């Protein structure tokens, strides 16, 4: 986890994921997953990749 915590934005993403409420139905669960993915996709496009490639 030390390496993951050092990646820009990744620690915030992980904490945000665990802070989200659990949804009861598949429909609300998928809606929350889509909203979370959209939120962090925008952050990555705006600020650059959350994880740097080491290729």
C-alpha positions in Angstrom: 0.0 0.0 0.0 3.0 2.3 0.5 3.6 2.5 -3.3 -0.1 3.0 -4.0 -0.2 5.8 -1.4 2.6 7.6 -3.2 0.8 7.7 -6.6 -0.8 11.1 -7.2 -4.5 10.9 -6.7 -4.7 7.2 -6.1 -5.0 7.4 -2.3 -7.8 9.9 -2.7 -9.6 7.6 -5.2 -9.3 4.6 -2.8 -10.6 6.6 0.2 -13.4 8.0 -1.9 -14.4 4.5 -3.0 -14.6 3.2 0.6 -16.5 6.3 1.7 -19.4 5.6 -0.8 -22.6 4.2 0.6 -23.5 0.6 -0.3 -26.5 0.4 -2.6 -29.2 -2.3 -2.2 -30.4 -2.8 -5.8 -28.4 -3.7 -8.9 -29.8 -0.5 -10.6 -28.7 1.9 -7.9 -25.4 0.1 -7.4 -24.6 0.4 -11.2 -25.6 4.1 -11.1 -23.2 4.8 -8.3 -20.4 2.8 -10.0 -21.0 4.8 -13.2 -21.0 8.1 -11.3 -17.7 7.2 -9.5 -16.0 6.1 -12.7 -17.1 9.3 -14.5 -15.9 11.5 -11.6 -12.4 9.9 -11.5 -12.1 9.8 -15.3 -12.6 13.5 -15.5 -10.0 14.0 -12.7 -7.5 11.9 -14.7 -8.2 13.8 -17.9 -7.9 17.1 -16.1 -4.8 16.3 -14.0 -3.1 13.6 -15.9 -3.0 9.9 -15.3 -3.4 8.7 -11.7 -0.9 5.9 -12.3 2.2 6.5 -14.4 3.2 3.7 -16.8 6.6 2.1 -16.2 6.9 0.5 -19.7 
